[in-house]
Amino acid sequence: AKTELAKRYHERGYGCAQAVLASFAEDYELSEETALRLSTGFGSGMGRMCEVCGALTGAFMIIGLKHGKVVTDGTKYGRDTETTYQLVADLAKRFETKNGSIYCRELIGHDLSDPQERAKVVEKGLFNTTCGKCILDSVELLEEIL
């Protein structure tokens, strides 16, 4: 299952966005290396800015791979922006209902851009527990809406 795959990526040291995107990469003819590289900057709420959860942004990328707009001529494919936006918003709402927030700073309760705060997160094991749960929730919810 995708949740097991995502869990294994995370256990191997990949970030939250990486674990989610890489789990689905093969389904969308995206190489593992490209998925891992592409999603690196989205971890810890986008480059440790503690904004939108990286696991969730990884899931948003999958929605884009499946439904994203590639033409602008008014055909069905040109209207896929609306489908993508609706699915992203739906996923975010479901994730927030399940976790109380979509923001890394609120989910993890620390400022990851501050080395001392980040050390507390490591000490408390929150990357494993909190981030691990967010990864699994993102994958499960993504599978439901896809």
C-alpha positions in Angstrom: 0.0 0.0 0.0 1.0 3.6 -0.6 1.0 4.3 3.2 3.6 1.6 3.8 5.7 2.9 0.9 5.5 6.5 2.3 6.4 5.3 5.8 9.5 3.5 4.4 10.6 6.6 2.6 10.2 8.7 5.8 12.1 6.0 7.9 14.9 6.2 5.4 15.4 9.9 6.1 13.3 11.5 3.4 11.2 14.5 4.3 7.4 14.6 4.5 6.8 16.0 1.0 9.4 13.6 -0.5 7.8 10.6 1.2 4.3 11.4 -0.2 5.4 12.4 -3.7 7.8 9.5 -4.2 5.2 7.0 -3.1 3.0 7.9 -6.1 5.8 8.8 -8.6 5.8 5.5 -10.5 2.0 5.8 -11.1 2.6 9.0 -13.0 5.7 8.0 -14.8 7.8 10.3 -12.6 11.2 8.9 -11.7 12.0 8.3 -8.1 15.0 10.6 -8.3 12.9 13.4 -9.9 10.2 13.1 -7.3 12.7 13.2 -4.5 14.5 16.2 -5.9 11.4 18.1 -6.8 9.8 17.8 -3.4 12.9 18.4 -1.3 12.2 22.2 -0.9 8.6 21.6 0.4 9.6 19.8 3.6 9.1 21.4 7.0 6.4 23.6 5.7 8.4 24.7 2.6 12.0 25.2 3.3 11.6 25.2 7.1 9.3 28.2 6.9 6.6 26.2 8.8 3.9 27.1 6.3 1.6 24.5 4.7 2.6 20.9 5.8 5.0 19.3 3.4 3.2 16.0 3.4 0.1 17.9 2.2 2.0 19.8 -0.5 3.4 16.5 -1.7 -0.2 15.3 -2.0 -1.1 18.5 -3.9 1.7 17.7 -6.4 0.1 14.3 -7.0 -3.3 15.9 -7.7 -1.5 18.1 -10.2 0.1 15.1 -11.9 -3.3 13.5 -12.2 -5.5 16.5 -13.1 -3.3 19.5 -13.8 -3.8 21.8 -16.8 -1.6 21.2 -19.8 -3.4 23.1 -22.5 -5.2 26.4 -22.6 -7.5 26.1 -25.7 -10.8 25.7 -23.8 -11.0 21.9 -24.2 -11.6 19.6 -21.2 -7.8 19.6 -20.6 -7.9 23.4 -20.4 -10.5 23.3 -17.7 -8.5 21.0 -15.4 -7.4 23.9 -13.3 -10.8 24.0 -11.6 -10.7 20.2 -11.0 -7.2 20.5 -9.5 -8.1 23.5 -7.3 -11.3 21.8 -6.0 -9.4 18.6 -5.2 -6.6 20.5 -3.5 -9.1 22.5 -1.4 -11.0 19.3 -0.5 -7.9 17.5 0.5 -6.7 20.5 2.7 -10.1 20.7 4.4 -10.1 16.9 5.1 -6.6 17.1 6.4 -7.4 20.1 8.6 -10.5 18.3 10.0 -8.3 15.3 10.9 -5.3 17.3 12.3 -6.6 20.7 13.4 -4.5 22.6 11.0 -2.7 22.5 7.6 0.2 24.5 8.9 3.5 22.9 10.0 4.0 25.4 12.8 0.7 24.6 14.3 1.0 20.8 13.7 4.5 20.5 15.1 4.3 23.4 17.6 7.8 24.7 17.0 9.6 27.1 14.7 11.8 24.8 12.5 13.8 27.7 11.2 15.3 28.2 14.7 18.0 25.6 15.3 17.2 25.4 19.0 13.5 24.8 18.3 14.4 22.2 15.7 16.6 20.4 18.2 13.6 20.2 20.6 11.6 18.6 17.8 14.3 16.0 17.3 14.6 15.4 21.0 10.9 14.9 21.3 10.8 12.7 18.3 8.1 14.8 16.6 9.5 14.3 13.1 8.7 10.6 13.6 5.4 11.0 15.4 3.7 14.1 14.2 5.2 14.2 10.8 4.8 10.5 10.4 1.0 10.8 11.1 0.7 13.8 8.7 2.4 11.7 5.9 0.1 8.7 6.5 -3.0 11.0 6.7 -2.0 12.8 3.5 -1.6 9.5 1.6 -4.8 8.0 2.9 -6.8 11.1 2.2 -5.3 11.4 -1.3 -6.2 7.8 -2.1 -9.8 8.5 -1.0 -10.2 11.6 -3.3 -8.3 10.2 -6.3 
